[in-house]
Structures are given as C-alpha cells and as structure tokens.
Amino acid sequence: MNNSTIADWIAYGREQLVCFSDSAKLDTQILLAFVLHKERSYLLTWPERELVKQDEQHYLALLKRRMSGEPIAYIIGVKEFWSLVFRVSPATLIPRPDTEILVELVLDNFGEVKSLHCLDLGTGTGAIALALASEQPNWKIDAIDFNIEAVKLAKQNAEDLHLTQVNIFQSNWFSAVNERKFDVIVSNPPYIDALDENLSQGDVRFEPKSALVANEQGLGDIKHIAQQALNFLKAQGALFFEHGYQQGEAVRDVLTSLGYDNVQTVRDFNGHERITWARLPRH
C-alpha cells in the first residue's frame, strides 16, 4: 500500500484480523496508535495522515504477531487494570477485567478498615496488590510470586505507579512468608486442569502454563492455599480466591471442609461464579 493514510491502514488491519480476533478494529487501532506513539483519539482526528515507511513496516510486523494469536498486551507490553497501566510480559498472566471484581470485593468488605495487613499470593504483574494499595495507602500489603521474573516485573510496576510501599518478594506460596499473620489473603492462583482444551486456544496459548495449570482438576493450589492459610490468617481474617467458572461449588466445599465461616461466591461480568471468599472463625 503506497502513500496510504491512517484510515487506509486501519481498514487494512481490520480486514487482516477479522478472522483472528473478536475485536479486530480495536486491535488494529491499538497497534497503530502504539506504532505512532499516539493516543487512539489521534487516529480519529488525523485519518488522512500518511505513514512513513518505517512505521508501515513496524505496523505490518505487529499485525502479523496478532494474526498468530499473540495477545495485544504482550505485543505492546502494557495492560490497563483498575484504571492503572501495568507492564506485562510472557512471564506473567495478563490482568483481566474479572479480577477487578476480587479487588472490589475486598474493598467493599474491608475498605473502612484503616490499618490492615494483606497478602497477595501469586501476584504476577502485581495487579491485585497494587490496585488495593492505590485505594488504601495505609494498608500493609505483601505480594509474593515463585517466579523471579514476575517478582521483578511487579516491583517495576510498583515503581512506575509510585506504590512502593507494597512489599514484593519471591516465595513458593507461604514458604518465605515466615510467621506473619494477615487480616486478608487474596489469590488468583492456577486453577485450570492440565487436560483443559482451552489451553490450546486463544490468548492463553501464549501465557505461562505455570500460572494457569494446577493438579487435581485445577483445584490443587486452591486446596493447598486454603489449608496453609489457616496458619497465616488472624482470627476472623478473610481468604479470597479467583477460580474457574465451574469451580464455585468445589471451592466452597474446600473452604467449608476446612472450617471456614461465611463462605460466599460472587459472579463475574458474564454471570459465572468467579470469586469465592470466607472468614476464619473466632478462636
């Protein structure tokens, strides 16, 4: 395409991506705005602007990556969550809108508590911990991940967002947490069965399997965390899980069998059971 305008390249990109993405036009605009170092609104304001050759080649290369199924967030290196911009990498899961429900649920139930100690298990990009810290600067928040690359990324996001009060460190679940006790423990752990056919479809093909897959039909890590959390929660402390849309009943059964009280499940934006939480009983 010679001497083609922004409008032409958007139309071309949408045509190329329509068979590969449910949001072909949006994907195209995000990629082109990224290439031009502009906001998406710029594309609408200056549709007649022509691209230089270097930008055309860069844009075509990014379109090719998207056509292979690579997630937009990995291509451009960032993803918005809780109105905050997070760096992402293939070392971590991409933050998803449904996980904001977990953040909202914690704030709804503990937002009035001025002094609180919270632990985020499997923090990845740091999305949950940093979103909570952005709303509750006086909370003491620890965030752990076993993947050192994820820990580095979460620390970088904390610096970018000026939320360095969050203590981010490497730990295999509770192994390096020591004797601390928490008011709230949150986790978006691996919860997909290794045989789940969805692992070979869509964006998750590019995400780290270690952050997705758990044994025992996807419940292994949830069971381990729920058991171990008994030793790390204060009396009346709360444990919050994100889980698979068909796992609500199983997660409730796990928590109930361990003696947790007030077990509740909240649905996601599509009406699926997605977040389950419970409290430790009074001792």
C-alpha positions as a Markdown table, in Angstrom:
| # | Residue | x | y | z |
|---|---|---|---|---|
| 1 | Met | 0.0 | 0.0 | 0.0 |
| 2 | Asn | 1.8 | 3.2 | -1.2 |
| 3 | Asn | 1.1 | 6.6 | 0.3 |
| 4 | Ser | -1.7 | 5.1 | 2.5 |
| 5 | Thr | -3.3 | 7.1 | 5.2 |
| 6 | Ile | -4.2 | 6.2 | 8.8 |
| 7 | Ala | -7.7 | 5.4 | 7.7 |
| 8 | Asp | -6.5 | 3.1 | 5.0 |
| 9 | Trp | -4.2 | 1.2 | 7.4 |
| 10 | Ile | -7.0 | 0.8 | 9.9 |
| 11 | Ala | -9.2 | -0.6 | 7.3 |
| 12 | Tyr | -6.4 | -2.9 | 6.1 |
| 13 | Gly | -5.6 | -4.1 | 9.6 |
| 14 | Arg | -9.2 | -4.8 | 10.4 |
| 15 | Glu | -9.5 | -6.9 | 7.2 |
| 16 | Gln | -6.4 | -8.9 | 8.1 |
| 17 | Leu | -7.5 | -9.5 | 11.7 |
| 18 | Val | -11.2 | -10.1 | 11.3 |
| 19 | Cys | -10.7 | -13.9 | 11.2 |
| 20 | Phe | -8.3 | -13.9 | 14.1 |
| 21 | Ser | -9.9 | -11.6 | 16.7 |
| 22 | Asp | -13.3 | -10.7 | 18.0 |
| 23 | Ser | -12.1 | -7.1 | 18.4 |
| 24 | Ala | -10.3 | -6.7 | 15.0 |
| 25 | Lys | -11.0 | -2.9 | 14.7 |
| 26 | Leu | -10.0 | -2.1 | 18.3 |
| 27 | Asp | -6.9 | -4.3 | 18.0 |
| 28 | Thr | -5.9 | -2.5 | 14.8 |
| 29 | Gln | -6.3 | 0.9 | 16.4 |
| 30 | Ile | -4.3 | -0.1 | 19.5 |
| 31 | Leu | -1.4 | -1.4 | 17.4 |
| 32 | Leu | -1.3 | 1.6 | 15.1 |
| 33 | Ala | -1.5 | 4.1 | 18.0 |
| 34 | Phe | 1.4 | 2.1 | 19.6 |
| 35 | Val | 3.5 | 2.4 | 16.4 |
| 36 | Leu | 2.8 | 6.1 | 16.1 |
| 37 | His | 3.3 | 6.8 | 19.9 |
| 38 | Lys | -0.1 | 8.4 | 20.0 |
| 39 | Glu | -3.4 | 8.0 | 21.7 |
| 40 | Arg | -6.2 | 6.2 | 19.8 |
| 41 | Ser | -8.1 | 9.5 | 19.6 |
| 42 | Tyr | -5.3 | 10.8 | 17.4 |
| 43 | Leu | -6.2 | 8.2 | 14.7 |
| 44 | Leu | -9.7 | 9.6 | 14.5 |
| 45 | Thr | -8.5 | 13.2 | 14.5 |
| 46 | Trp | -6.0 | 12.7 | 11.7 |
| 47 | Pro | -7.3 | 9.9 | 9.5 |
| 48 | Glu | -5.8 | 11.4 | 6.4 |
| 49 | Arg | -2.2 | 11.5 | 7.7 |
| 50 | Glu | 0.2 | 9.2 | 5.7 |
| 51 | Leu | 2.6 | 6.9 | 7.4 |
| 52 | Val | 6.3 | 6.8 | 6.8 |
| 53 | Lys | 7.8 | 3.6 | 5.5 |
| 54 | Gln | 9.4 | 2.7 | 8.9 |
| 55 | Asp | 6.0 | 2.9 | 10.7 |
| 56 | Glu | 4.3 | 0.9 | 7.9 |
| 57 | Gln | 6.8 | -1.9 | 8.3 |
| 58 | His | 6.5 | -1.8 | 12.1 |
| 59 | Tyr | 2.7 | -1.9 | 11.9 |
| 60 | Leu | 2.7 | -4.8 | 9.5 |
| 61 | Ala | 5.1 | -6.8 | 11.8 |
| 62 | Leu | 2.7 | -6.2 | 14.7 |
| 63 | Leu | -0.3 | -7.3 | 12.7 |
| 64 | Lys | 1.5 | -10.5 | 11.8 |
| 65 | Arg | 2.1 | -11.2 | 15.5 |
| 66 | Arg | -1.5 | -10.6 | 16.3 |
| 67 | Met | -2.6 | -12.8 | 13.5 |
| 68 | Ser | -0.6 | -15.6 | 15.1 |
| 69 | Gly | -2.8 | -15.2 | 18.2 |
| 70 | Glu | -0.3 | -13.3 | 20.4 |
| 71 | Pro | -2.2 | -11.2 | 22.9 |
| 72 | Ile | -2.3 | -7.4 | 22.3 |
| 73 | Ala | -1.0 | -6.8 | 25.8 |
| 74 | Tyr | 2.2 | -8.8 | 25.1 |
| 75 | Ile | 2.7 | -7.1 | 21.8 |
| 76 | Ile | 2.6 | -3.6 | 23.2 |
| 77 | Gly | 3.9 | -4.5 | 26.6 |
| 78 | Val | 1.2 | -3.0 | 28.8 |
| 79 | Lys | -2.4 | -3.6 | 30.0 |
| 80 | Glu | -4.8 | -1.4 | 32.0 |
| 81 | Phe | -6.3 | -2.8 | 35.2 |
| 82 | Trp | -8.2 | -0.8 | 37.8 |
| 83 | Ser | -7.5 | 2.3 | 35.7 |
| 84 | Leu | -3.8 | 1.8 | 36.2 |
| 85 | Val | -1.3 | 0.9 | 33.5 |
| 86 | Phe | 0.7 | -2.3 | 34.1 |
| 87 | Arg | 3.7 | -3.5 | 32.3 |
| 88 | Val | 3.2 | -7.1 | 31.2 |
| 89 | Ser | 5.4 | -9.9 | 29.9 |
| 90 | Pro | 5.2 | -13.6 | 28.9 |
| 91 | Ala | 6.4 | -14.3 | 32.5 |
| 92 | Thr | 3.0 | -13.4 | 33.9 |
| 93 | Leu | -0.7 | -13.7 | 33.2 |
| 94 | Ile | -2.3 | -10.7 | 31.6 |
| 95 | Pro | -4.6 | -8.9 | 34.1 |
| 96 | Arg | -8.2 | -9.4 | 33.2 |
| 97 | Pro | -11.4 | -7.4 | 34.0 |
| 98 | Asp | -13.0 | -10.2 | 36.0 |
| 99 | Thr | -10.1 | -9.9 | 38.5 |
| 100 | Glu | -11.2 | -6.4 | 39.3 |
| 101 | Ile | -14.2 | -8.0 | 41.0 |
| 102 | Leu | -11.9 | -9.5 | 43.6 |
| 103 | Val | -10.3 | -6.1 | 44.3 |
| 104 | Glu | -13.8 | -4.5 | 44.5 |
| 105 | Leu | -15.0 | -7.3 | 46.9 |
| 106 | Val | -12.0 | -6.8 | 49.3 |
| 107 | Leu | -12.6 | -3.0 | 49.3 |
| 108 | Asp | -16.4 | -3.4 | 49.8 |
| 109 | Asn | -15.8 | -5.6 | 52.9 |
| 110 | Phe | -12.6 | -4.0 | 54.3 |
| 111 | Gly | -12.4 | -0.5 | 52.8 |
| 112 | Glu | -13.4 | 1.1 | 56.1 |
| 113 | Val | -10.5 | -0.6 | 57.9 |
| 114 | Lys | -7.7 | 2.0 | 58.1 |
| 115 | Ser | -5.0 | -0.4 | 59.3 |
| 116 | Leu | -4.9 | -3.8 | 57.7 |
| 117 | His | -2.3 | -6.4 | 56.7 |
| 118 | Cys | -2.9 | -8.1 | 53.3 |
| 119 | Leu | -1.1 | -10.8 | 51.4 |
| 120 | Asp | -1.4 | -11.4 | 47.7 |
| 121 | Leu | -0.3 | -14.9 | 46.7 |
| 122 | Gly | 0.9 | -15.4 | 43.1 |
| 123 | Thr | 1.0 | -11.6 | 42.4 |
| 124 | Gly | 2.2 | -11.8 | 38.7 |
| 125 | Thr | 2.2 | -8.3 | 37.4 |
| 126 | Gly | 1.2 | -7.1 | 40.9 |
| 127 | Ala | -2.2 | -6.1 | 39.7 |
| 128 | Ile | -4.3 | -7.1 | 42.7 |
| 129 | Ala | -1.8 | -5.9 | 45.4 |
| 130 | Leu | -1.1 | -2.6 | 43.6 |
| 131 | Ala | -4.8 | -1.9 | 42.9 |
| 132 | Leu | -5.5 | -2.3 | 46.6 |
| 133 | Ala | -2.6 | -0.2 | 47.5 |
| 134 | Ser | -3.8 | 2.6 | 45.2 |
| 135 | Glu | -7.1 | 2.7 | 47.1 |
| 136 | Gln | -5.7 | 2.0 | 50.6 |
| 137 | Pro | -2.3 | 3.7 | 51.0 |
| 138 | Asn | -2.2 | 3.0 | 54.8 |
| 139 | Trp | -2.6 | -0.8 | 54.4 |
| 140 | Lys | 0.4 | -3.0 | 54.8 |
| 141 | Ile | 0.5 | -5.2 | 51.7 |
| 142 | Asp | 2.8 | -8.1 | 50.9 |
| 143 | Ala | 2.8 | -9.7 | 47.5 |
| 144 | Ile | 4.6 | -12.9 | 46.5 |
| 145 | Asp | 5.4 | -15.0 | 43.4 |
| 146 | Phe | 7.6 | -18.0 | 42.9 |
| 147 | Asn | 8.7 | -16.7 | 39.5 |
| 148 | Ile | 11.6 | -14.3 | 39.9 |
| 149 | Glu | 10.8 | -12.7 | 36.6 |
| 150 | Ala | 7.3 | -11.9 | 37.8 |
| 151 | Val | 8.7 | -10.5 | 41.0 |
| 152 | Lys | 10.9 | -8.2 | 39.1 |
| 153 | Leu | 8.0 | -7.1 | 36.9 |
| 154 | Ala | 5.7 | -6.5 | 39.8 |
| 155 | Lys | 8.4 | -4.4 | 41.5 |
| 156 | Gln | 8.9 | -2.3 | 38.3 |
| 157 | Asn | 5.1 | -1.7 | 38.2 |
| 158 | Ala | 5.1 | -0.7 | 41.8 |
| 159 | Glu | 7.8 | 1.9 | 41.0 |
| 160 | Asp | 6.0 | 3.1 | 37.9 |
| 161 | Leu | 2.8 | 3.6 | 39.8 |
| 162 | His | 4.6 | 5.1 | 42.9 |
| 163 | Leu | 3.2 | 2.4 | 45.1 |
| 164 | Thr | 6.5 | 1.2 | 46.5 |
| 165 | Gln | 5.0 | 0.7 | 50.0 |
| 166 | Val | 3.9 | -2.8 | 48.8 |
| 167 | Asn | 6.5 | -5.4 | 49.9 |
| 168 | Ile | 7.1 | -7.7 | 46.8 |
| 169 | Phe | 9.3 | -10.8 | 47.2 |
| 170 | Gln | 9.9 | -14.3 | 45.9 |
| 171 | Ser | 8.1 | -17.2 | 47.7 |
| 172 | Asn | 6.6 | -20.5 | 46.7 |
| 173 | Trp | 3.2 | -19.8 | 48.2 |
| 174 | Phe | 3.8 | -19.4 | 52.0 |
| 175 | Ser | 7.3 | -20.8 | 52.1 |
| 176 | Ala | 9.1 | -17.4 | 52.6 |
| 177 | Val | 6.3 | -15.6 | 54.4 |
| 178 | Asn | 7.5 | -16.7 | 57.8 |
| 179 | Glu | 5.4 | -16.1 | 60.9 |
| 180 | Arg | 3.4 | -13.2 | 59.7 |
| 181 | Lys | -0.4 | -13.1 | 60.4 |
| 182 | Phe | -2.8 | -11.4 | 57.9 |
| 183 | Asp | -6.2 | -9.8 | 58.1 |
| 184 | Val | -6.8 | -10.6 | 54.4 |
| 185 | Ile | -5.2 | -13.1 | 52.0 |
| 186 | Val | -6.1 | -12.8 | 48.3 |
| 187 | Ser | -5.1 | -15.1 | 45.4 |
| 188 | Asn | -5.7 | -15.6 | 41.7 |
| 189 | Pro | -3.9 | -19.0 | 41.6 |
| 190 | Pro | -3.5 | -21.5 | 38.8 |
| 191 | Tyr | -6.9 | -23.3 | 38.5 |
| 192 | Ile | -7.1 | -24.8 | 35.1 |
| 193 | Asp | -6.9 | -28.6 | 34.6 |
| 194 | Ala | -3.9 | -29.7 | 32.6 |
| 195 | Leu | -6.2 | -31.5 | 30.1 |
| 196 | Asp | -8.5 | -28.5 | 29.5 |
| 197 | Glu | -8.8 | -27.9 | 25.8 |
| 198 | Asn | -9.0 | -24.2 | 26.3 |
| 199 | Leu | -5.2 | -24.2 | 27.0 |
| 200 | Ser | -4.6 | -24.7 | 23.3 |
| 201 | Gln | -6.9 | -21.9 | 22.2 |
| 202 | Gly | -6.8 | -18.1 | 22.1 |
| 203 | Asp | -4.6 | -15.8 | 24.2 |
| 204 | Val | -3.8 | -18.4 | 26.9 |
| 205 | Arg | -1.6 | -20.3 | 24.4 |
| 206 | Phe | 1.0 | -17.5 | 25.0 |
| 207 | Glu | 0.6 | -17.2 | 28.8 |
| 208 | Pro | 2.8 | -19.2 | 31.2 |
| 209 | Lys | 1.4 | -22.6 | 32.0 |
| 210 | Ser | 2.8 | -22.5 | 35.5 |
| 211 | Ala | 0.4 | -19.6 | 36.2 |
| 212 | Leu | -2.6 | -21.4 | 34.7 |
| 213 | Val | -2.4 | -25.1 | 35.4 |
| 214 | Ala | -3.0 | -26.9 | 38.7 |
| 215 | Asn | -3.3 | -30.6 | 39.5 |
| 216 | Glu | -6.4 | -32.3 | 41.0 |
| 217 | Gln | -8.6 | -31.0 | 38.1 |
| 218 | Gly | -7.3 | -27.5 | 38.7 |
| 219 | Leu | -8.0 | -27.4 | 42.5 |
| 220 | Gly | -4.6 | -28.5 | 43.8 |
| 221 | Asp | -3.2 | -25.0 | 44.5 |
| 222 | Ile | -6.5 | -23.7 | 45.9 |
| 223 | Lys | -6.6 | -26.6 | 48.3 |
| 224 | His | -3.0 | -26.1 | 49.4 |
| 225 | Ile | -3.5 | -22.3 | 49.9 |
| 226 | Ala | -6.8 | -22.8 | 51.8 |
| 227 | Gln | -5.1 | -25.3 | 54.1 |
| 228 | Gln | -2.0 | -23.3 | 54.7 |
| 229 | Ala | -3.9 | -20.0 | 55.2 |
| 230 | Leu | -5.3 | -21.4 | 58.4 |
| 231 | Asn | -1.8 | -20.8 | 59.9 |
| 232 | Phe | -1.4 | -17.3 | 58.5 |
| 233 | Leu | -4.8 | -15.6 | 59.0 |
| 234 | Lys | -5.8 | -13.7 | 62.1 |
| 235 | Ala | -9.0 | -14.6 | 63.9 |
| 236 | Gln | -11.9 | -13.5 | 61.6 |
| 237 | Gly | -9.4 | -13.0 | 58.8 |
| 238 | Ala | -10.6 | -13.4 | 55.2 |
| 239 | Leu | -9.4 | -15.5 | 52.3 |
| 240 | Phe | -10.4 | -14.5 | 48.7 |
| 241 | Phe | -9.9 | -16.7 | 45.6 |
| 242 | Glu | -10.5 | -16.2 | 41.9 |
| 243 | His | -11.3 | -19.5 | 40.3 |
| 244 | Gly | -12.7 | -21.2 | 37.2 |
| 245 | Tyr | -16.3 | -20.5 | 36.3 |
| 246 | Gln | -17.3 | -24.1 | 37.0 |
| 247 | Gln | -15.4 | -24.4 | 40.3 |
| 248 | Gly | -17.6 | -22.4 | 42.7 |
| 249 | Glu | -19.2 | -25.3 | 44.4 |
| 250 | Ala | -15.9 | -27.2 | 44.7 |
| 251 | Val | -14.1 | -24.2 | 46.2 |
| 252 | Arg | -17.0 | -23.6 | 48.7 |
| 253 | Asp | -16.7 | -27.3 | 49.7 |
| 254 | Val | -12.9 | -27.0 | 50.2 |
| 255 | Leu | -13.3 | -24.0 | 52.5 |
| 256 | Thr | -16.3 | -25.4 | 54.4 |
| 257 | Ser | -14.5 | -28.7 | 55.0 |
| 258 | Leu | -11.5 | -26.8 | 56.5 |
| 259 | Gly | -13.7 | -24.9 | 58.9 |
| 260 | Tyr | -14.0 | -21.5 | 57.3 |
| 261 | Asp | -17.1 | -19.5 | 58.0 |
| 262 | Asn | -19.5 | -17.3 | 55.9 |
| 263 | Val | -18.4 | -18.9 | 52.6 |
| 264 | Gln | -19.7 | -16.9 | 49.7 |
| 265 | Thr | -19.3 | -16.8 | 45.9 |
| 266 | Val | -19.6 | -13.8 | 43.6 |
| 267 | Arg | -20.3 | -13.9 | 39.9 |
| 268 | Asp | -18.3 | -12.3 | 37.1 |
| 269 | Phe | -19.5 | -9.9 | 34.4 |
| 270 | Asn | -20.8 | -12.8 | 32.4 |
| 271 | Gly | -22.8 | -14.2 | 35.3 |
| 272 | His | -20.4 | -17.1 | 36.1 |
| 273 | Glu | -19.3 | -18.0 | 39.6 |
| 274 | Arg | -15.8 | -16.5 | 39.8 |
| 275 | Ile | -14.7 | -15.2 | 43.2 |
| 276 | Thr | -15.2 | -17.2 | 46.5 |
| 277 | Trp | -14.3 | -15.9 | 49.9 |
| 278 | Ala | -14.7 | -16.9 | 53.5 |
| 279 | Arg | -13.6 | -15.9 | 57.0 |
| 280 | Leu | -11.6 | -17.8 | 59.6 |
| 281 | Pro | -13.8 | -18.4 | 62.7 |
| 282 | Arg | -13.1 | -16.8 | 66.0 |
| 283 | His | -10.8 | -18.9 | 68.1 |
